[in-house]
Amino acid sequence: MTELAEPLDRGVDRRAFLARTAALAGAASIGGALTLPSAASATPGGGPAHHPHPGGIPGLDRPDAYVRPRPEALADPTELTIAEAAWLIRAGKLRPEELVEAYLDRIGGYESTYQAFNVVLADAALAAARTAARRPRSGPLHGIPLAIKDNYWTAGVPTTANSYLFRDFVPPYDATAVARLKAAGAIVLGKTQMGPLATTRATTPDGVVTTVNAWTPTNPGTDPGGSSTGTATAVAGRLATAGTGTQTGGSITAPSNAQNLTGLKPTMGRVSLHGIIPLSYTRDHPGPLARDARDAAIMLTAMAGEDPADPRSQGLPPVPHLIDAATPVYAGKRVKLRWKTRIGVLPGYADGSSASALARRAFLAELAAMPNATVVDVPLPEDWDLLGGNTFNNVRLPERTEPFLPYLRTDLRGFGVSVTSWLQGALMGGPEFITGQRAKLLFLERVLDQLFDACDVVVQTGPVPFDILGLPEIGFPIGFTAAGVPIGTILGGLPYGEDRLLSVMAAYQAVTDWHRRRPPNPPAVAADARAARGTMRATAPDPGRGRLTAEQVAELTE
């Protein structure tokens, strides 16, 4: 394979990203009407590592997007990754309809336990699969069934965001990200449960817990991760091949860590937010939840790119060759990092004797042993805890309040259990918001100058600082507790450095098998015939799973 040029992250003008971030804060205050400064001018002169966005089809159909299936995956189509299923479909050994039917069988048997979906589009998915079988195969997403978070608009299909406010909303068109996935051949299998208006773990609008962690399906108390809960459980429980999430305060990386998945939160603007019910104009990030780095790269390649309907997506550097970046490279028989990479370790990251600390040390040791990898200790930037703490983190709240002011003025009950943060945003003054935006820019400047001068990527224990700053990060599995619950970690990168993050993941996942482990099936239940045909609606909520109060939601909210 042709060696890729050095990734873009070292060549991006950090001042340009700072300028875009400052302008984005201004755009939030006037409804997004500003033209954001371009960062694309920082792209090094047309090197081979980068290409224009493929539009969902051209450029996605790359040789490294296809992988011969593992022998143990051949017995059950729902065990296949995107890359493996795509290999079989391209070879004529698996029909898209067979793949959809296999997932519908599992949904019929286990969805009443998992409660991952708001709606399953069984008939529509089967019809799309039959159509796919008659069309030329266009790439690795051709005929692949996906789970779509229920805040992404889907034409003719209810999009509720698990909220009273949108319970009757049926969008007239698809969100840009959904349209691109479908243009690349993907099939929408269903819409997934989520935290009400993307605030907490998946519950009903009045707080009754719905979706469980696929690794502990009989224990609703185990945290399944943030508001993209339903997508994570659907992918981990093998009810869909992969899916979409959104992250404002951890809801791609947290459920990926909690459920043994690889979740990629891209740089702000890398994926259009047009047609996604908003939570925060400057901090919402759409992205994939997948089973491994290659699948995440396939998904993001299809989703990413400039969109005339979203100024946040315009003027960015081109989407890099993500699938190539997510393909392991070798020195002889030994896995190496694709590029020389300094992996920064923050103070205290692997301290202690807990299962998580032991898994983190083992993870760092695996990386340190690879050619091209250098593990380095890095200091926390000045005022890290203050600038990344709740005081300044809460300046996001007015951004969620402003679009919903008409609803706040008419009926607070429409917000259900998540009403508190909307009220908090309405009560926050303009000076506080402006001070918070200035603090954000100072924080970003210190992270770029003080942290990334010493490293190319940085390991993290939580998502929030990089959510605040719009920087990319990837969550992935590194082990399990003694009780069999997944342990994950997060790797953060420089602006538009998704390819660098994927390259590290590809190497790590080539020498470990955590990402290939699947949870056992839940206790057997009677199959739900509705999953085989028609449209399957959400399972009735079970109050026995517990209920989050408004106070708890306010504490947990993103």
C-alpha positions in Angstrom: 0.0 0.0 0.0 1.1 3.6 -0.7 2.5 5.2 2.4 0.3 8.1 3.4 1.9 11.5 4.0 2.2 13.0 7.5 -1.3 13.7 8.8 -2.7 17.1 8.7 -2.8 17.7 12.5 0.8 19.0 12.6 0.3 21.3 9.6 -2.9 23.0 10.8 -2.5 26.7 11.7 -3.6 26.6 15.3 -4.4 30.3 15.2 -6.8 29.6 12.4 -8.7 27.1 14.5 -8.7 29.6 17.4 -10.2 32.2 15.0 -12.9 29.8 13.9 -13.7 28.9 17.5 -14.1 32.6 18.4 -16.3 33.3 15.4 -18.4 30.2 16.2 -19.2 31.7 19.6 -20.4 34.9 17.8 -22.4 32.8 15.4 -24.2 31.1 18.3 -25.4 34.5 19.6 -26.9 35.6 16.3 -28.3 32.3 15.1 -25.4 31.0 13.0 -25.4 33.8 10.4 -21.7 34.6 10.5 -19.3 33.4 7.9 -16.6 31.5 9.8 -12.9 32.0 9.0 -11.4 29.3 6.8 -9.0 26.8 8.2 -8.5 25.0 4.9 -5.8 27.5 3.9 -3.5 25.8 6.4 -3.7 22.6 4.4 -0.2 21.7 3.2 -0.1 22.0 -0.7 -2.2 19.2 -2.0 -0.2 16.3 -0.6 -1.4 12.7 -1.2 -2.7 12.2 2.3 -5.9 14.2 1.7 -8.7 14.4 -0.8 -12.0 16.2 -1.3 -15.0 14.7 0.4 -16.2 11.7 -1.5 -19.8 12.7 -1.4 -20.7 9.5 0.3 -19.7 7.2 -2.6 -16.6 8.0 -4.7 -13.5 7.6 -2.5 -15.3 5.4 0.0 -14.9 2.2 -2.0 -11.3 1.6 -1.1 -9.5 -1.8 -1.0 -8.7 -1.4 2.8 -12.4 -1.0 3.5 -13.0 -4.7 2.9 -11.7 -7.4 5.2 -12.0 -11.2 4.8 -14.2 -12.3 7.7 -12.8 -14.0 10.8 -13.8 -17.7 10.7 -15.7 -17.4 14.0 -17.9 -14.6 12.5 -19.1 -16.6 9.5 -21.7 -18.6 11.5 -23.7 -15.5 12.5 -24.0 -12.4 10.2 -24.7 -10.1 13.2 -21.1 -10.8 14.4 -19.6 -9.3 11.2 -18.1 -5.8 11.3 -18.9 -3.4 8.5 -15.7 -4.3 6.7 -16.3 -8.0 7.0 -20.0 -7.9 5.9 -19.0 -5.6 3.0 -16.4 -8.2 1.9 -19.0 -10.9 1.8 -21.6 -8.7 0.0 -19.0 -7.7 -2.6 -18.1 -11.4 -3.1 -21.7 -12.4 -3.5 -21.6 -14.6 -0.4 -24.1 -12.5 1.7 -27.2 -10.8 0.5 -28.2 -7.5 2.2 -31.6 -9.0 2.9 -30.0 -11.9 4.8 -28.1 -9.4 6.9 -31.2 -7.3 7.7 -33.2 -10.5 8.6 -30.5 -11.7 10.9 -30.7 -8.4 12.8 -34.5 -8.4 12.9 -34.3 -11.9 14.4 -32.2 -10.7 17.2 -34.4 -7.6 17.7 -37.4 -9.9 17.9 -35.7 -12.0 20.5 -33.9 -9.4 22.7 -35.2 -5.9 22.1 -37.8 -6.2 24.9 -34.8 -6.6 27.3 -32.3 -4.2 25.7 -34.9 -1.5 24.8 -32.4 0.1 22.4 -34.9 1.3 19.8 -37.7 3.9 19.7 -38.8 2.4 16.4 -37.7 -0.5 14.2 -38.4 0.0 10.5 -38.6 -3.7 9.6 -40.5 -3.5 6.3 -38.7 -0.4 5.1 -35.3 -2.0 5.9 -36.1 -5.2 4.1 -37.4 -3.3 1.1 -34.2 -1.2 1.0 -32.1 -4.4 1.3 -33.9 -6.0 -1.7 -33.3 -2.8 -3.7 -29.6 -2.8 -2.7 -29.3 -6.4 -4.0 -30.4 -5.1 -7.5 -28.0 -2.2 -7.6 -24.3 -2.1 -8.3 -22.3 -2.4 -5.1 -21.0 1.1 -4.4 -18.8 0.7 -1.3 -18.5 -0.9 2.1 -21.8 0.6 3.4 -23.8 -1.0 0.6 -26.6 -3.0 2.3 -25.3 -2.4 5.8 -28.1 -1.9 8.5 -27.4 1.0 10.8 -29.0 2.3 14.0 -29.7 6.1 13.9 -30.0 8.2 17.1 -33.5 9.6 17.4 -32.3 13.3 17.2 -31.2 12.8 13.6 -34.0 13.8 11.2 -35.3 10.9 9.1 -37.7 11.7 6.2 -41.2 10.4 6.9 -40.1 8.7 10.2 -40.8 10.2 13.6 -37.8 12.0 15.2 -38.6 12.6 18.8 -35.3 13.1 20.7 -37.2 11.1 23.4 -39.0 14.4 24.2 -42.6 15.4 24.7 -41.8 18.5 22.5 -41.1 16.3 19.4 -43.3 13.3 20.0 -45.4 14.1 16.9 -42.6 15.4 14.7 -42.1 13.7 11.4 -39.3 15.4 9.4 -39.8 16.1 5.7 -36.2 15.2 4.8 -33.1 13.4 6.2 -30.4 15.0 8.2 -27.3 15.6 6.0 -25.4 12.9 7.9 -28.2 10.4 7.3 -28.6 11.4 3.7 -24.9 10.8 3.1 -24.9 7.4 4.8 -27.9 6.3 2.7 -26.2 7.7 -0.5 -23.3 5.4 0.4 -25.7 2.5 0.4 -26.5 2.1 4.2 -29.9 1.0 5.4 -31.7 2.7 8.3 -32.8 -0.2 10.5 -34.4 2.0 13.2 -34.2 5.0 15.4 -32.6 4.5 18.9 -33.5 5.5 22.4 -31.6 8.4 23.9 -31.6 10.8 26.8 -34.5 13.2 26.6 -33.3 16.0 24.3 -29.8 14.4 24.5 -29.2 15.2 28.2 -28.6 11.9 30.1 -28.8 8.2 29.6 -31.8 6.9 27.8 -35.1 7.4 29.6 -38.6 8.3 28.8 -39.3 12.0 28.8 -40.5 11.7 32.4 -37.4 9.9 33.5 -38.2 6.1 33.5 -35.0 4.2 32.6 -35.3 2.4 29.3 -32.1 1.1 27.7 -29.8 -1.1 29.6 -26.1 -1.7 29.1 -25.8 -4.7 26.7 -23.1 -6.2 29.0 -25.4 -6.3 32.0 -28.9 -6.5 30.6 -30.5 -7.7 33.8 -29.0 -4.9 35.8 -30.5 -1.5 34.8 -28.3 0.2 37.3 -25.1 -0.3 35.3 -24.3 2.9 33.4 -24.7 2.3 29.7 -23.1 5.7 28.8 -24.6 9.1 27.9 -27.4 10.1 25.7 -26.4 7.9 22.7 -27.3 4.9 24.9 -29.7 3.3 22.4 -27.2 3.3 19.6 -24.5 1.9 21.8 -26.6 -0.9 23.1 -27.9 -1.8 19.6 -24.4 -2.1 18.3 -22.9 -3.9 21.3 -25.9 -6.2 21.5 -25.6 -7.0 17.8 -29.0 -5.5 16.9 -27.2 -3.3 14.2 -23.8 -3.3 12.5 -23.0 0.3 13.6 -24.8 3.5 14.3 -24.7 7.2 14.9 -24.5 9.3 18.0 -24.1 12.9 19.0 -21.7 14.2 21.6 -22.0 17.5 23.6 -20.6 16.3 26.9 -19.4 12.7 26.3 -22.2 10.9 24.5 -20.1 9.1 21.9 -17.0 8.3 23.9 -18.8 7.5 27.2 -21.2 4.8 25.8 -18.4 3.4 23.7 -16.3 3.0 26.8 -19.2 1.6 28.7 -20.1 -1.0 26.0 -16.8 -2.0 24.5 -17.2 0.0 21.2 -15.0 2.4 19.2 -16.7 5.8 19.1 -15.2 8.7 17.2 -16.2 12.3 18.0 -14.7 14.4 15.1 -13.5 17.9 15.2 -16.3 20.6 15.4 -17.7 21.0 11.9 -16.2 17.9 10.4 -19.8 16.4 10.2 -22.8 18.7 9.4 -25.3 19.2 12.1 -28.0 20.2 9.7 -31.1 18.2 10.5 -30.1 17.2 14.0 -32.2 18.5 16.9 -29.7 20.9 18.7 -28.4 20.9 22.2 -25.5 23.4 21.9 -24.6 25.3 18.7 -20.9 25.4 19.5 -20.5 21.9 21.1 -22.7 19.4 19.3 -20.7 16.8 17.4 -22.3 14.0 15.3 -20.2 10.9 14.9 -20.1 7.1 14.6 -20.3 4.3 17.2 -18.8 1.2 15.7 -17.1 -2.1 16.6 -13.5 -1.1 15.6 -11.4 1.6 14.2 -11.9 0.6 10.6 -15.7 0.6 10.9 -15.5 4.0 12.6 -13.4 5.3 9.7 -15.8 3.9 7.1 -18.7 5.6 8.8 -17.0 9.0 9.3 -15.8 9.0 5.7 -19.4 8.8 4.6 -20.7 11.3 7.1 -18.1 14.0 6.9 -17.7 16.9 4.6 -18.8 20.4 3.8 -22.5 21.2 3.8 -24.0 24.5 2.4 -26.7 24.2 5.1 -24.2 24.3 8.0 -21.6 27.1 8.2 -19.7 25.1 10.9 -18.8 22.6 8.2 -17.5 25.1 5.6 -13.9 26.2 5.0 -12.3 23.2 6.7 -9.3 21.1 5.5 -10.3 18.2 3.3 -11.4 14.9 4.9 -8.2 12.8 5.1 -7.9 9.2 4.0 -9.5 7.8 7.1 -9.9 4.2 6.0 -6.2 4.0 5.1 -5.3 5.6 8.4 -7.4 2.9 10.2 -5.5 0.1 8.5 -2.7 -1.4 10.5 0.9 -1.3 9.0 3.7 -3.7 9.8 7.5 -3.7 10.0 8.0 -7.3 9.0 5.6 -9.2 11.2 5.5 -6.5 13.8 2.8 -3.9 14.0 4.0 -0.3 14.0 2.3 3.1 14.1 1.7 4.5 10.7 3.4 7.8 11.6 5.8 8.7 14.4 3.5 9.7 17.2 4.1 11.1 20.7 1.4 9.8 23.0 0.9 12.2 25.9 0.0 10.9 29.3 -1.6 13.4 31.7 -0.7 13.3 35.4 -2.4 10.6 37.4 -3.8 8.8 34.3 -2.7 5.3 35.4 -2.2 5.8 39.1 -3.6 3.4 41.6 -4.4 -0.3 41.7 -8.0 -0.4 40.4 -8.9 -2.5 37.4 -9.1 0.7 35.3 -5.6 1.8 36.4 -4.2 -1.7 35.6 -5.9 -1.7 32.2 -4.5 1.8 31.5 -0.9 0.8 32.3 -1.2 -2.3 30.1 -2.6 -0.1 27.3 0.3 2.3 27.5 2.8 -0.6 27.6 1.3 -2.0 24.4 1.7 1.4 22.7 5.2 2.0 24.0 6.4 -1.3 22.6 5.4 -0.3 19.0 7.8 1.2 16.5 7.1 4.9 15.8 5.4 5.3 19.2 6.8 7.4 22.0 4.9 7.6 25.3 5.6 10.9 27.1 4.4 12.4 30.3 2.8 15.8 29.7 1.8 18.5 32.2 -1.7 19.8 32.6 -2.1 23.2 31.0 -2.4 26.1 33.4 -5.8 26.3 35.1 -7.0 23.1 33.5 -9.4 22.2 36.4 -10.8 25.7 36.6 -11.3 26.3 32.9 -12.6 22.8 32.3 -14.8 22.8 35.5 -18.5 23.3 35.9 -18.3 27.0 36.3 -17.2 27.6 32.7 -18.7 24.4 31.4 -22.1 25.7 32.2 -21.9 28.6 29.8 -23.2 26.1 27.3 -26.7 26.2 28.9 -27.9 29.5 27.2 -27.1 27.9 23.9 -29.6 25.1 24.5 -32.2 27.5 26.0 -32.4 30.1 23.1 -33.9 27.9 20.4 -36.5 26.6 22.9 -37.6 29.9 24.4 -41.1 29.6 22.8 -41.6 26.3 24.4 -40.3 27.5 27.8 -42.8 30.4 27.7 -45.8 28.2 27.0 -45.5 24.8 28.8 -42.6 23.7 30.9 -44.1 20.3 31.2 -43.0 19.6 27.6 -39.4 19.4 28.7 -40.2 16.5 31.1 -37.5 15.5 33.5 -34.8 17.5 31.8 -36.4 21.0 32.3 -33.9 22.2 34.9 -30.9 22.9 32.6 -33.1 24.8 30.2 -34.3 27.0 33.1 -30.7 27.5 34.2 -29.8 28.6 30.8 -32.6 31.1 30.7 -31.5 32.6 34.0 -27.8 33.0 33.0 -26.9 36.6 32.1 -25.1 37.8 29.0 -21.9 38.8 30.9 -21.6 35.3 32.3 -21.9 33.8 28.8 -19.4 36.2 27.3 -16.9 35.6 30.1 -17.4 31.9 29.6 -16.6 32.2 25.8 -13.5 34.1 26.6 -12.4 31.4 29.1 -13.0 28.8 26.4 -10.7 30.6 24.0 -8.0 30.9 26.7 -8.5 27.2 27.5 -8.1 26.2 23.8 -5.0 28.4 23.4 -3.3 26.8 26.4 -4.2 23.2 25.3 -2.9 23.8 21.8 0.3 25.6 22.9 1.1 24.0 26.3 -0.2 20.5 25.8 0.3 19.7 22.1 3.7 21.2 21.9 4.8 18.1 23.8 2.7 15.4 22.1 0.6 14.6 19.0 -2.3 12.8 20.9 -3.2 12.6 24.5 -4.8 10.0 26.7 -7.7 11.2 28.8 -10.0 9.9 31.6 -13.0 12.0 30.6 -14.4 13.7 27.5 -15.4 17.2 28.7 -12.3 19.3 28.0 -12.2 18.3 24.4 -16.0 18.6 24.0 -15.7 22.2 25.2 -12.9 23.0 22.7 -14.3 21.1 19.7 -11.2 18.9 19.3 -11.5 15.3 18.1 -11.3 12.3 20.3 -11.9 8.6 20.1 -13.2 6.2 22.8 -12.3 2.5 22.7 -12.0 -0.6 24.9 -8.9 -1.6 26.8 -10.1 -4.3 29.2 -12.7 -5.6 31.6 -13.5 -5.5 35.3 -13.6 -8.7 37.3 -17.4 -8.5 36.9 -17.0 -8.5 33.2 -17.9 -4.9 32.6 -15.9 -3.1 29.8 -13.1 -0.7 30.6 -12.4 2.0 28.0 -10.3 5.0 27.6 -10.2 8.1 25.4 -7.5 9.5 23.1 -7.7 13.2 22.0 -6.0 14.9 19.1 -5.3 18.2 17.4 -7.9 19.9 15.1 -8.8 17.7 12.1 -6.5 15.0 13.3 -9.0 12.2 13.1 -6.6 10.2 10.9 -3.9 10.3 13.5 -6.3 9.0 16.2 -7.5 6.2 13.9 -3.9 5.2 13.1 -3.1 4.7 16.8 -6.3 2.7 17.2 -5.6 0.5 14.2 -2.2 -0.4 15.6 -3.5 -1.1 19.1 -6.5 -3.1 17.9 -4.2 -5.2 15.7 -2.4 -6.5 18.8 -5.3 -6.8 21.2 -8.7 -8.4 21.0 -10.8 -6.4 23.5 -12.8 -4.9 20.6 -13.7 -8.3 19.3 -15.4 -9.5 22.5 -19.2 -9.5 22.6 -21.6 -9.7 25.5 -23.5 -12.9 26.1 -27.1 -12.9 25.0 -29.7 -11.8 27.5 -32.0 -14.4 29.0 -34.2 -15.9 26.3 -37.6 -14.3 25.8 -40.4 -15.0 23.4 -39.7 -13.6 20.0 -41.7 -10.5 19.1 -43.3 -11.1 15.7 -43.6 -7.4 15.1 -39.9 -7.3 14.4 -40.3 -9.5 11.4 -42.7 -7.3 9.6 -44.1 -3.8 9.8 -42.9 -1.0 12.1 -41.9 -2.0 15.7 -42.5 0.7 18.3 -40.6 1.1 21.6 -41.3 -1.5 24.3 -43.5 -0.1 27.0 -41.3 1.4 29.8 -40.9 -0.7 32.9 -41.0 1.5 36.1 -39.1 -1.3 37.9 -35.9 -0.2 36.0 -35.9 3.0 38.0 -36.6 6.6 37.3 -34.3 9.7 37.2 -35.6 12.7 39.0 -35.2 16.3 37.6 -32.5 16.8 40.3 -30.5 13.8 39.2 -30.8 14.8 35.5 -29.5 18.3 36.4 -26.5 16.7 38.0 -25.8 14.3 35.2 -26.8 16.5 32.2 -24.4 17.1 29.4 
